[in-house]
């Protein structure tokens, strides 16, 4: 029982430490959403891009 409480405490402490770290959003090279990755509903080619992604992921 003592080990279960210790494991739960360590997990909660890890979650608290990770959530307390400030996020630096000023990095220039860390843009995960480039222009080609963002879905534009007015783009006529967007449906083909989505079909390609679906085909790659699902085989």
C-alpha atoms as one frame of an Amber mdcrd trajectory, in Angstrom:
protein
   0.000   0.000   0.000   2.886   2.327   0.810   4.370   1.838  -2.681   1.087
   2.585  -4.429   0.794   5.887  -2.576   4.420   6.691  -3.430   3.866   5.959
  -7.137   0.701   8.091  -7.232   2.524  10.931  -5.486   5.447  10.745  -7.924
   3.096  10.766 -10.929   1.227  13.777  -9.585   4.509  15.555  -8.869   5.728
  14.854 -12.423   2.490  16.222 -13.896   2.727  19.319 -11.713   6.334  19.959
 -12.742   5.625  19.526 -16.442   2.600  21.811 -16.353   4.530  24.458 -14.402
   7.211  24.863 -17.085   6.532  28.040 -19.090   6.060  27.582 -22.817   8.282
  29.765 -24.970   6.247  30.517 -28.087   8.770  32.957 -29.523  10.918  30.321
 -31.228  11.129  31.103 -34.934  12.056  27.656 -36.226   9.492  25.750 -34.215
   6.391  26.378 -36.339   4.586  23.043 -36.520   1.778  24.492 -38.639   3.321
  25.590 -41.891   1.217  27.096 -44.682   0.772  23.755 -46.441  -0.395  21.931
 -43.299  -3.266  24.251 -42.399  -6.610  23.180 -43.862  -8.198  25.947 -45.932
 -11.880  25.202 -46.688 -11.828  27.565 -49.692  -8.935  25.735 -51.355 -10.248
  23.512 -54.201  -7.179  21.253 -53.912  -7.637  20.705 -50.175  -9.841  17.633
 -50.608  -7.129  15.947 -52.665  -4.543  16.727 -49.982  -6.801  15.212 -47.343
  -7.363  12.121 -49.496  -3.592  11.708 -49.918  -3.049  11.959 -46.178  -5.859
   9.471 -45.522  -4.415   7.069 -48.097  -0.944   7.326 -46.547  -2.195   6.793
 -43.022  -4.712   4.039 -43.683  -2.922   2.328 -46.538
